[in-house]
């Protein structure tokens, strides 16, 4: 994806380290710009910042998952395609949420409790039900993409209703087109920064002697989640809880339903041949993601905020998930 720049980043360790630092700086700068532009855009259309986050930022920030998964699916690598989606969603849901809540407890609005949180759990459960027979067909892909429609239609309907109800006489921002262009360019800046960071990190990891398994779990799944992490952290530091948790949930819903559905339509996936011997991805990883979603669902529905103690439990869940891929830990499904 980076073309000639990738060759430059991987000349030696020094260029890789410089690339890693540059990628992180680009991530932070671009994330700051995205957060700054969400407010004027939301004000112009008379909707909440959460709506702009769901309809724009969360979808664009999921482009790394879309790119990696689609290319893997097109090459017939179903395990990489689905594994990237599940791994990235798990990192976003647990690690990103927990880090943000540790920095500052996250206030959870009623609409996020009732809509985004429920849809996130439903999207993962749908993948499990469709994948349990070892195959994800084009029909399954259509089902997943169809499930995304009622969610996004609900968001749009509520946004239109809200815009009509909150119409007040305010001066129209004449620079709205510039805000939108800068916001979109900033999101692409996040994606490029994530790719630079991922490429540099992979090169450093390989030269440090890390195995493919470690690279896959700690770098690729984590790397494709960098856009969501950077946006969520920038929103957390600016105390914009709606953007923080809304971007995490909406991105996971889009990735699980639309991205995976699109991949299935391109190339049907065979996850395992023998129904009696399901793959670890279906037997362990997807159920663990569902479990994480249920635990977080309990946390966000039993209080008005996600506190630091709950965040520590979530981060422990992430650590356990990672370690389970290296050691024979209990808790199998």
N, C-alpha and C positions, 0 to 999 in steps of 0.2 A: 504493500500500500504506500510505503514511503519512497519507493523507487531508488534513485541514486543516493538519496540521503541515508538510506539503510546501510549502503556500502561504506559511507563516510563514518557512520556511528560505530561500525564493527571493524574498524582498522586495527585497533588495539584497545587495551583496558583504559588508557587515558581518554581516548575519544568517547568510549562507552560511558565513562563516569561523567564527562562533560555533557554528554547527551542526556544522561539521567537527570542531572541537575537542571539542564535547560528545559527538559520535558516537564519537570515538576513546576518550574517557574511559569512556564506557559500555561499549565493547568490552573495554577492559582490566579494568574492575571485574567485569563479567559473566564474563569468561574466568577470572579469579582464583577466583570463586565456583564455577565448574564444576570446576576442578582440585581445589579443596578438598573438594568433595562426592563426587568419584569414589572417593577412598580409603575413607571409611566405608561407602559403598554396596557396594563390592567386598568389603570385610571381612564385611559382613552376609551376603552371599550366598556367601561362601567361594570367590570367583573372583579372577582377576587383574584389575588395573585395565584391562588391554588389552581384556578381554571387555566391560566396561561401556562403554569407549570405542567399540568396534565396534558394539555392539548399540544404543547410545543416542546418544552425543555425535556420532558421525560422521554418523548419519542425520539428526538434528535440525539439525546445522550445515549440512547440504546443502539446507535449505529454500529459501534464496535462488535456487539454481540450479533447483530444482524449480518455484518460482513463476514465474520469468522464462521458463523453457523451455516450461512448460505453456501459459502465456498466449500466447507466440509461436506455438506449434504450433496452438492453437485458432484463431488469427487467420490461419493458413495461411502463416506466415513461417518456413519450414523452415530457411532459412539462419541466421536469428537463433537459433532453438531449438538446432540442432546446433552452431552456432558458439559459443554461450554455454557449452555443455557441454564442447566440446573446449578452448576458450580458458580456461575456469575450471580444468579439470583440468590443463592445461599449467602455468598459474600456480601451482597448488597443488603439483604434482609437482616443478617445478623451482625456482621462486623461493622458495616457503615452505620446502621441504626445505633448500635451500642456505643461506638466512638462518639457520635454526635450527642447522645444522651448523657454520656459521661462528662463531656465538655459543658453541656447545659441541659438540664431536664427538659424534655420536649412536651409542650402542651398539645393535647390531642383534641381537635374539634369534633363535634358530634357527627358531621358529614363524613369525616375520615373514618371514624369508628364504624359507622353504619354502611358506608359504601366501599371505600378503598380497601379497608382491612378485610372485609368479607369477600370481595372480588379477588383479592390476592390469594386467599386460602382456596377459593373455588377454582382458580386457574391452575394451581398446582395439583389439586385433587383430580381435575379433569385429565391432566397429562397422565397421572398414575392409572386411572381407569382405562384410558385408551391404550396405554403402553403395556398393560399387564399380560396381554397375549403375545408379547414379543415383537409386535409390528406396529408401525405408525404409517397408515396408508394415506392416499390422497383424500379419501373421504374423511379420515381423522383430521387431516389438515384443514379441510373445509369446515368441519365442526369447530375446531379451535378458533379459526378466524371469525366464524359466525358468532361465537361466544363473546368476542371482543366488541362486536357492534352494539349490543344493548348497553354495555358499560359506557362506551364513548358517546352514544346517543343521549344517555341519561345526563352525562356531564354537560353536553352541549345545550340540552333543553333547560337545565337548571341555570346555565350561564345566560341564556337568552332571557329567561324569566327574571333573573337577578338584574340584568342590564336594564330591563323595562321598569322594574320597581325602584331602582336607585338612580334613575335619570334626574340629574339636577343641572341647573344652569352653571356650568363651569366652562372656563375658557379652554377651547380645544388646543391641544399641544400641536403646534405647527411642525414640530420636528419628529412627529410620530413615525414617519417612514424611515428616518435616520435611526431612530431607536430600534425599530424592527430589524433593519439591515445589520446594525452593529450587534444586536442580540444573536441573530443567526450566525454571523461571522464568528462571534465569541464561542458559540456552541461547537462550530467546526474547529476553532482553536483548541477547545477542550479535547476533541477527538484526535487531532494531530498531536497534541501534547501527550495524550495517553499512548498513542502509537510509538512516539519517540521514547517515552519512559519504558514501555513494554519491550521494545527492541533492544534498548540499552541494558535493561535488567536481565533479559534472557541471555545476552552475550556475556555479561558479568557472571551470571549463574553457571553457565556452561564452562567458563574458564575456571570457576571455583570448584568444578567437579560435581555439581549437583546432578542428581539423576533426572530422567525424563518425568518420573512420577512427581518428584518435588517441583520441577519446573511447571508441570501441568497444573498442580493444585495451588502452589503458592504464587506463580507468576501469571500464567495465562488466564485462569478464572479471576484472579485478583486484578490482573491488568485490564481486562475488558470492563471491569467495574469501576475503574478510575474516574471516568466522567461523572458517574453518579456520586462517587465519594467526594470529588472536588466541589460539585454543586452543593451537595448536602452540607459539607463542612463550611463552605462560604456562607450559606444561609444560616447555619447554626451560630457562627460568630456574629452575624448581624441580627440575631434573635428573631429570625423569620421561621417559626416552627412549621407553618403551613407548607412552606417550600421544602423544608428539610424532609419531613415525613411523607408529604404528598409526592415528591419526586421519587423517593425510594419505592413507595407502593406502586405508583403509576408506571414506573419503569419496569418493575417486575411483572405487572399484569400484561403490559405490551409485549415484553420478551416472551413470556410463557404462552400467550395466546396467538399474537400476530406473527412474531418471528418464527416460532416453532411451526405454526400452521403453514406459513409460507414455505419453510424448508421442506415440509412433508409433501406439499403440492409439487415442488420442484422434483424431489426424489423420494419416493416411499422408503421408509427406514426399516431394516430388520435388526432388532436389538439382540435377540437370541433365538436359536433354532429349536431347542428342546424346552417345551412348556414346563417340564419338571425341574429344569435347571435355569432359572431366570438369572439375568446378569446382575451384578452388584449395583449397577445404576438404577435398575427397576426395583430390586429387592431391598436396597439399603439407602441409596442417595435421595431418591424422590420421596420415600416415606419420611426420611429425616428432614427434608425441606418442609414437608407438610407439618411435621411435629413442631418445627421451629415457628412456622406460621401460626399454629394453634396457640403455642405458648405466648407469642407476642400479642396475638388476638386477645388472650386472657388479660395480659398486662394493660393493653390500651382500652379495654372495655370495663375494667374494674376501677378505673380512676381517671382523672382529667389530665394526667401527665405520665410520661414514661420517665421514671426516676433513676438515679444512679445505681441503686441496688439492683433493680430490674435489668439495667444495662450490663452490669457485671455478670448476671446470670446468663444473659444472651451471649456475651463475649466468651464465657466458659463453654457454651454450647458450640460456638464456632471453633474454638480450640479443640474440643472433643471430636468434632467432625473431621478436622484436618488430621489429628493424631490417629483416628480410626483407619485412615488410609495407609498408615505405616506400621501400626501395631494391631494385634488381634484383641481389640477391646470388646467388652460385652455390649449389650443393647443391640441385638440384631432383630430384624423384622421378618 
